Amino acid sequence: MMWWTDRLNPTQRRAIVIALACEVALILAYEVFYVASAQPSGSTRASGQIGPMTCEDAALAPNPIVVENSCPGTSTWQFDLPLGDQQMIQGFTAPASVNAGETVKLYVSTTAPAYQFRVFRMGWYQGLGGRLMHVSPWLTGIVQPPPLIDPSTRTVSAGDWHDPTTMAVPTTWVSGVYVVKLVSSTGYMRYTFFVVRNDASHAAMLFQSSVLTDQAYNTWGGRSLYQDASGSYTQRSYAVSFDRPYVDGAGLSNFPKYEYNLLRWVEEQGYNVTYSTDIDTDQHPSLLFNHRLFIAAGHDEYWTAAMRQNVISARDAGVSLAFFGADDIYWHVRLQPSSLGPDRVVVCYKDASLDPVASTNPSAATVRWRDPPLNAPEDTVLGEMFSQMTTRAAALVLTNDAAPFFHGTALHAGSAFPGLVAQQDLTSEIDSERADSGVPATLKTLASSPVQVNSGDAEDNSGPLVTTTAMATIYTAPSGAHVFDAGTYWWGWGLDNFRFGQSAHPGSLRSADFERFTVNLLSYLKDWSPSKA
């Protein structure tokens, strides 16, 4: 497809650049006026201060999310320029997450003479989906060096990119997912993103963005943990680096498809939530214990041993877990440093015979958790586990065990929600229960949904069609904590209808009954106490 700008002459392109500059001026005026004047109603200052809270005070509120989402939103974070070829403009951040008050570095390569970046916090914001937080000046464009490739692991890296922009994240920024919109002076755009944490937060919910899995699928530079540029699995990378841009999602990877809808809805509902990444789950285990509910959003397939142990320890200390995805805790990975910081390289050989440490340290082998030498199937944590892939539409069908969450709805056993297990012609993965001695005895099935799948290998979607069952489950741990697994990628699409850019759009899947069902479920997960257990 050719964008209309591709047919413009140089004079017309210069006009676009002037228009971009005018747009920036309007955005800056918008930010200065509205952010300075916004007075979210119903909020008062923390620490005994008198008077209504402004948007700049949101991080101090007892529930920062309510105040933050009362601030003026904008849709200008969305697509409004062509992407062009990858080299037109692209970038990445280091690190993947920062505590408010720390610094993040932005590495950018562009063929344009100049570029600008705009930072947006993602949320509900009156349905507009984001709030403008920062607009940079126009910066000199740099064509960065070509990718580096490690011959031993076939790791692709942009670790030799230079002259990053260092941005100090204000302490006033509320924890969240922050999207960086990169705009070139020649009229192209792309994204990258990072997470801002609040390590002092005791919000009820901790929302984890699953960036390890994003990186595993990232094909920038021609390789991922799945293939090389020709599609060869045998020539895949054995390790992938965060020191490079994302290809998918115009630079946002899987965040818009698997996590953003749940995030929008959680903030629309006004839940007290704070944010992290799975790298933080590995690095900062103490953060898990500050909250009542840990949410793994979207596709959370790649887990380190420390991640798994830290999450289990939190569960056993009474922190409930909610996995709003499928195919979670599937591959075991190790993290290694790069020249840009700790835990920037994700190692996964996917075969113990290829992994150089497996023979001397079997517990470090990067294989499926369920396979030797680990022999630690994921259903001992989740309650169920990945079973199949499908490209055929399937509805989510509730069971009798879901009845405790029907309050305030017209739902009943057998109620079905089209498209929430699988989308037609869009690859979906499903979880199912299996007979296993490690499965929790308190396991209940909330949804049992018939799905057509190919009968061959679960990972290559081959063989004749058969019908299997996708499930959503819940169990209660001995600590009293509850563990929920959705067993589908698309739970969030039943809560919010927004579809980002090039994501498939199956139409409206949002349902008031499904929303209320999810509200009831979250209340059960986060509000339990020993007296209720």
VOKE-518611 format. One record per residue (C-alpha): x, y, z. Coordinates in steps of 0.001 Angstrom, whole numbers, plus 500000, padded with zeros to 6 digits. Layout:
XYZ ...
END
This chain:
500000500000500000 501386503467499068 500772506362501415 499556509557499734 502738511377500857 504815509068498674 503484510901495634 504366514428496818 507110516635495384 509786518263497609 507820521515497939 504769519655499151 506878517639501587 508286520868503039 504709521986503599 504133518825505629 507140519645507810 505732523139508434 502380521607509298 504090519254511757 505741522211513446 502360523937513753 500882520776515243 503645520683517847 502971524314518768 499298523517519252 500138520460521353 502461522517523552 499806525191524014 497279522485524853 499612520943527409 500542524248529075 496958525468529378 495128522288530312 497727520597532477 498251523768534465 494539524432534895 493101520913535283 491472520446538684 490127516877538872 486965516953540961 486570514914544105 490300514726544869 492163516380547709 495841516714548366 497752514039550222 499709514617553444 497103516907554938 497420519646552306 494309521706551669 492607522245548327 491846520279545149 494615518297543470 495947519305540069 497267516922537448 500788517638538666 499752516279542089 498251513033540805 501166510855541947 500538512014545537 496871510985545591 495679507978547599 494566506565544237 496706508254541566 494813506545538727 491533508357539421 493197511774539509 495474511043536541 492610509927534300 490656513071535140 493394515029533369 492902516058529720 493511513196527328 494504513248523680 494306510956520671 497405512514519065 499475509550520227 497829507477517467 498899507033513839 498784510297511891 501835509884509641 503137507042507449 505626504576508882 507702504167505756 510639501769505775 512103500864509164 515175503055508634 513080506226508173 512902506537511939 513218503966514740 514366503786518316 514544501954521633 514934502789525301 517296501652528022 516277500456530518 512839498964529822 511468500406533062 512486503079535547 511326504189538957 509864507707538865 512743510159539337 515272508006537448 516556508497533899 515831506669530671 517948506824527508 516369507022524069 518424505743521122 517165506901517710 518212506329514116 516667508282511263 517486509201507688 515855512594508257 517820515775509036 515890516167512300 513415514377514539 511268514996517567 509786512726520213 506609513036522226 505913511035525368 502388509907526259 501121508071529320 498623505394528286 495304505025530097 491595505792529708 491545509607529631 487915510144528585 488311507327526032 491121509138524190 493655506632525473 496663508774526358 497933511994527928 500730514090526489 503527514353529060 506524515738527153 507441517186523757 511120517381522854 512695520094520733 513706519161517209 516921517158517432 519610516439514843 518961513174513030 521542510389513126 521898507376510827 523129504801513324 525519501909512525 524175498615511107 523262495760513481 525929493799515324 525595490000515192 527188487647517714 528325484622515676 527997482174518578 524389482946519528 523289484895516428 522192487708518747 521321490891516867 522078494142518671 522156497885518145 524371498224521191 526814500442519325 524216503145518628 525489506425520032 524409509863521225 521230508863523061 518911511455524514 518791511128528298 515468512011529873 514948512468533606 511532511039534476 509781513505536795 508726512233540208 505294513679539401 504707511129536628 502214508478537681 503313504876537233 502231503524533879 503136502500530343 504661505454528477 504645505492524680 507303507484522824 506140508735519445 509109509405517145 508439511923514349 510911512701511549 511240516049509806 510518514236506530 507064513200507701 507420509655509047 506774508189512482 507314505154514688 507069504277518384 508923502809521274 507893502577524939 508995502166528540 507351501626531917 507481504027534841 507316502296538224 506496503618541673 508556501359543917 506979502890547034 503434502116545889 501092499868547871 498323499991545270 495944497055545338 497044495863541879 500433495431540201 500095495290536388 503067493590534702 503915494269531048 505506491166529505 508470492578527579 510560489372527615 508012487736525340 507898490859523161 511654490582522663 511537486838521946 509317487508518912 511128490658517782 512655490180514304 514601493460514111 517865492858512268 516478489669510719 516410487286513701 514303486315516694 514137483300518997 511979481716516265 513683482327512933 516212484129510796 515375486445507906 514609483475505628 512238481909508169 514648479146509183 514077477857512721 517497476184512831 519170479544512136 517226481370514849 518946483386517562 519788481579520795 519708484926522580 517970488217521776 518822491721522911 516743494631524192 519360496856522561 517332497240519371 513963498613518185 510832496502517932 509441495668514492 505850494716515318 503207497186516428 505044500029514684 507638499762517457 505262498852520321 505497495080519779 502581493165521337 501565495834523842 498699497280521723 497302493859520849 497515491925524109 497790494447526968 496432497870526059 492710497064526163 492956495601529659 495018498614530759 492464501093529356 489609499302531097 491379498953534454 492053502696534461 488535503534533239 487179501627536242 489416503639538571 491279500698540090 494289501620542188 496989500051540018 500721500469539549 502953499106536769 506109497068536204 507677494694533666 508635491043533914 512279492170534167 511245493878537411 509571490673538572 513021489096538177 515068492007539569 512818493449542297 510923490625544036 510045492801547042 507702494842544829 505330491889544522 504650491810548243 503430495426548328 500201494579546511 497157492355546882 496912491258543250 499625490601540655 498375490827537048 500356489290534193 498767490953531189 498691489559527689 501222487097526316 503647486134529107 505410483109527630 509078483563528646 510007483297532345 513244483238534283 513664480968537285 513727484033539547 510449485304538092 508750481992538738 510112481640542272 509285485242543158 505700484925541951 505242481622543802 506655483196546967 504224486097546641 501307483693546162 502392481698549188 502501484940551196 498898485756550260 499235487766547026 496619486692544489 497648486149540846 495732486849537627 497038485712534245 495033487520531562 496634485630528709 497457482184527389 500647480166526895 502171481685530033 505295480349531815 506091478174528782 509806478732528111 512558479019530704 515055481798529938 518187483305531459 518970487015531502 522406488456530842 523783492012530774 524670493991527671 526870497034527297 523777499173527990 522810497627531310 521796494555533331 519304491963532099 519281493267528518 519850489864526812 517284487032526855 518889483583526448 516765480664525250 518328477795523283 515032475807523330 517039472595523381 519105471272526295 521589469649523902 522394473091522424 522546475001525704 526209475092526847 525339475219530561 522721472456530609 525132469565531179 526807471119534216 523806473033535583 520611471260534470 518325473630536385 519582476481534183 518710474728530890 516612476929528613 513885474506527603 510136474297528126 509348474331531835 507408471065531462 510313469213529803 513471467514531156 515688468444532829 513377471023534498 510261468841534812 508288471761536277 505037472036534288 503448475453534352 500062474206535545 501481473836539061 501419477650539112 498670478507536627 496271475631537280 496305474763533568 498739475072530676 499157475789526981 497613473079524812 497006474260521236 497010477003518602 494108477867516351 493134480335513631 489398479612513892 486957481777515826 485765480466519179 483520481891521893 484295481861525610 481615479728527321 480983480022531074 480359477044533371 478460476433536616 481675477094538559 481548480695537313 478207481311539079 479765483127542089 480733485910539674 477312486304537996 476047488882540532 474594491936538797 474492490257535385 472062488221533294 474688485502532863 474215481791533422 476094478579532790 476395478316529023 476563482080528401 478937482618525488 481058485576524396 481998485347520694 485622485907519749 487069485963523270 488856482604522977 489980482896519355 489661485242516374 488996484023512847 492228483924510786 494236485396513661 496602483007515449 495386482355518981 496749480085521685 494654478347524314 495185476752527713 493580473576529007 493587471474532148 495392468148532214 495664465251534621 498720466103536662 499705465301540211 500860468884540713 497560470546539760 496008472319542781 493237470320544429 491000473415544664 491045474025540890 487719475079539345 486848475628535695 485173478983535034 484952478609531256 484993475535529036 484942476482525373 484926474182522330 487633475129519811 488527473686516424 492263473036516162 494628471068513986 495488467709515519 499232467828514812 502002469412516848 500606472134519106 503247474620517962 503012474263514176 499207474179513736 499278471143511419 497126468056510904 493385467488510354 490780469463512300 489556468196515664 487608469816518482 489300470466521807 488466472575524861 489896475913525952 489505476669529636 489654479490532155 490448478341535691 490807479492539274 492134477925542456 492858478870546052 496389478373547367 497022477183550958 497879480803551833 494344481841550878 495510483674547764 493542483022544580 495076482260541175 493149482933537959 494185481955534431 492155483273531482 493589480744529015 493073483225526159 494782486347524786 491539488167524146 489914488689527560 490677492421527365 488848492710524034 485622491845525865 486181494858528128 487215497579525674 486551498082521960 489579500174520978 491732498640518231 495187500047517590 496454500809514118 497063497646512178 495686495194514762 492880492976513456 489459494469514161 486771491826514736 484137494438515615 482622495135518994 483263492372521535 482681494547524611 479837493368526820 478387495018529949 477740491586531459 481302490489530744 482621493675532304 480586493116535465 481707489479535563 485328490704535446 484660493309538160 483266490557540398 486249488335539613 488787491056540408 487029491849543683 487317488196544659 490992488126543726 492137491332545384 489778491769548338 490083488409550075 491216488309553695 492084485428556040 488609485705557586 487047485193554128 489399482465552945 
END
